[in-house]
Amino acid sequence: MHVLAALLALVSPAFHAGARIPVRYTCTGASLSPPLRWTAPPRGTRSFALLVDDPDAPGRTFTHWTLWNLPATRRSLPAGFRWKWQGRNDGGSIGYTGPCPPPGSRHRYVFTLYAVDRMLALPRGASPSRVIAVLIGGHVRASATLVGVYSR
């Protein structure tokens, strides 16, 4: 039996895994996307996709950011990154929207980077569900997550 062990690691110079996301990257601050870095993807990766979700949002998971078709050669995103292939977040805008939980409530924010074996044929502003549907179609070679927390 052959098992493909594709390791991919995702980190941020702004916060450690499981730690508080700095105010600058939230609705209380400038609502900038945090800087991210990752390791080399497995062979056959053609692009990256990124989703940022709040699984602790009332009623359902709230998607804060989707983007796709980042070049496979890329290994980082700077703070405040903007990209032509971004989707509509659950706040109704295209691009990143910072963590903004109800006062007194601590939420987890899950950053998931996907190494994809092709470019994704999605229009700018695609819904989070559409992005996820394309990703789960069998084209993900590896993924990595980084979880930060925030409360107001």
C-alpha positions in Angstrom: 0.0 0.0 0.0 1.4 3.4 -1.0 0.4 6.4 1.2 1.0 9.9 -0.1 2.3 12.0 2.8 1.9 15.6 1.7 2.8 17.9 4.5 2.0 21.6 4.3 2.4 24.0 7.2 0.7 27.4 7.7 1.9 30.1 10.2 1.5 33.8 10.8 4.2 36.1 12.0 1.4 38.1 13.7 0.1 35.4 16.0 0.9 31.8 17.1 -1.5 28.9 16.7 -4.2 29.0 19.3 -3.2 32.5 20.3 -5.2 35.8 20.2 -5.4 37.5 16.8 -4.0 41.1 17.2 -6.6 43.9 17.2 -5.2 45.3 13.9 -6.6 42.3 12.0 -10.1 42.5 13.5 -13.2 44.8 13.2 -12.0 46.6 16.3 -8.9 47.6 14.5 -8.1 48.2 10.8 -9.7 44.8 9.7 -6.6 44.0 7.7 -5.9 40.4 6.7 -3.0 39.1 8.8 0.3 38.1 7.2 0.6 34.4 6.5 3.5 32.1 5.5 3.6 28.5 4.4 5.9 25.7 3.4 6.4 24.2 -0.1 3.4 22.3 -1.4 3.4 18.7 -2.7 4.4 18.0 -6.3 1.6 18.6 -8.8 0.3 21.7 -7.0 -0.7 24.4 -9.5 -2.3 26.9 -7.2 -3.4 27.7 -3.6 -6.8 28.6 -2.2 -7.4 30.1 1.3 -10.6 30.1 3.4 -11.0 31.8 6.8 -14.0 30.6 8.8 -15.5 31.3 12.3 -17.1 28.0 13.4 -18.3 29.6 16.6 -20.6 32.2 14.9 -24.2 32.1 16.0 -26.3 29.7 13.9 -23.7 28.6 11.4 -20.1 28.9 10.3 -19.3 32.4 9.1 -16.8 32.7 6.3 -14.5 35.8 6.6 -12.4 35.3 3.5 -12.0 33.1 0.4 -9.4 33.5 -2.3 -8.0 31.2 -4.9 -5.6 30.8 -7.8 -2.6 32.0 -5.9 0.5 30.8 -7.8 2.0 27.6 -6.6 5.4 29.4 -6.3 4.0 31.8 -3.6 4.9 31.1 0.0 3.4 34.1 1.9 0.8 36.9 2.0 1.5 40.3 3.4 -0.8 42.0 5.9 -3.7 43.6 4.1 -3.3 41.4 1.0 -5.7 42.1 -1.9 -6.1 39.7 -4.9 -8.2 39.6 -8.0 -9.6 36.1 -7.2 -11.5 36.7 -4.0 -15.0 35.6 -3.1 -17.8 37.2 -1.3 -17.6 36.7 2.5 -20.6 36.1 4.7 -20.6 39.8 5.6 -21.6 40.5 2.0 -18.4 42.1 0.7 -15.6 40.8 -1.5 -12.3 40.1 0.3 -11.3 39.9 3.9 -13.5 40.9 6.8 -11.9 40.8 10.2 -13.0 38.8 13.3 -15.9 40.6 15.0 -17.6 38.3 17.5 -20.4 39.5 19.8 -19.0 41.3 22.9 -17.9 38.8 25.6 -17.8 35.8 23.3 -14.5 34.1 22.3 -14.4 32.7 18.8 -12.0 30.6 16.9 -10.9 31.7 13.4 -9.7 28.9 11.2 -7.3 29.8 8.3 -7.2 26.9 5.9 -4.7 26.8 3.0 -5.3 24.3 0.2 -2.7 23.1 -2.3 -4.7 22.6 -5.5 -3.8 20.6 -8.6 -5.3 23.1 -11.0 -6.4 26.7 -11.3 -10.0 27.1 -10.2 -12.6 28.3 -12.7 -14.6 30.6 -10.4 -15.7 34.1 -11.0 -14.6 37.0 -8.7 -17.1 37.3 -5.9 -18.0 33.6 -5.8 -19.9 32.5 -2.7 -18.1 30.5 0.0 -20.3 27.5 -0.7 -19.3 27.6 -4.4 -15.6 27.8 -3.5 -15.9 24.9 -1.1 -17.9 22.8 -3.7 -15.1 23.3 -6.3 -12.4 22.4 -3.7 -14.0 19.2 -2.5 -14.2 18.0 -6.1 -11.0 16.0 -5.7 -8.4 18.5 -6.6 -6.8 19.3 -3.2 -3.3 17.8 -2.9 -2.8 19.0 0.7 -4.1 21.4 3.3 -2.9 23.2 6.4 -4.7 25.1 9.1 -3.9 27.8 11.5 -6.4 28.7 14.3 -6.4 32.0 16.1 -8.9 33.3 18.7 -10.5 36.7 19.3 -13.0 38.2 21.7 -14.2 41.7 22.3 
